[in-house]
Amino acid sequence: MIRVIAFDLDDTLWDVHPVIVRAEAILAEWLEKEVPGYQYEQSKLLPIRKALLSEDPTLMHRLTAFRQRLIETSLMSHLDEPNAASHAEGAMEVFLTARNEVEFFEGALDTLKNIAQNFQLGAITNGNADIYRLGLNDCFSFAFSAEQVGAPKPAPDLFHAALAHTGCEPAQMIYVGDDPVKDVDAANAVGLHTIWMRSKDKPDKGESNPDETIDDIRALPDAIRKLVDR
Ligand SMILES: [Mg+2]
């Protein structure tokens, strides 16, 4: 019996690209106002990114820590270390606020509320979207991120964490995601049911077949019903 529906967040419940572009712009504006003379430019950040990653490759999936270290290091051209650190902390708060101001796909919130009446919902994400900042904590009862668990999808760790948390067998959980490999193949490998939210950007399936495929989040309740009835 299916008890839990877990969701990928970015590109499954909203388009993430415009969110990040906007959050980057808000971050740049804030930093440039707070630190006169400093410019937040991708060309300057690139060599710092490379240096930080070669020093600590785990930063690749620790997106919040990575971004904060990146800002802090780049600020050290204009500020002493304690000032760079405190400004980087403030900047990260500004970025995270903006990064969680998303435009949900049409009907997504109603769909989630509807499903939450019959199932436990949760988030399993590689990114730093946050169910509390998003206001999803009303209908989501758990969230696991790659940063928290230590390994990004397609590694099984995040799914195992959600199974342990909910006390579910894999066959009692459905995973809904847009990425054919990191979401569908990865969740299938752990034995979860999968619903693929197919997007125009990633129209090709991965190695394995999703149990159901949808092109609009509003089709989710029907797809879940088919799996429950199967
Ligand atoms: Mg996604």
Boltz pocket constraint, residues with backbone or C-beta under 6 A from the ligand:
constraints:
  - pocket:
      binder: B
      contacts: [[A, 8], [A, 9], [A, 10], [A, 11], [A, 12], [A, 177], [A, 178], [A, 179]]
      max_distance: 6.0
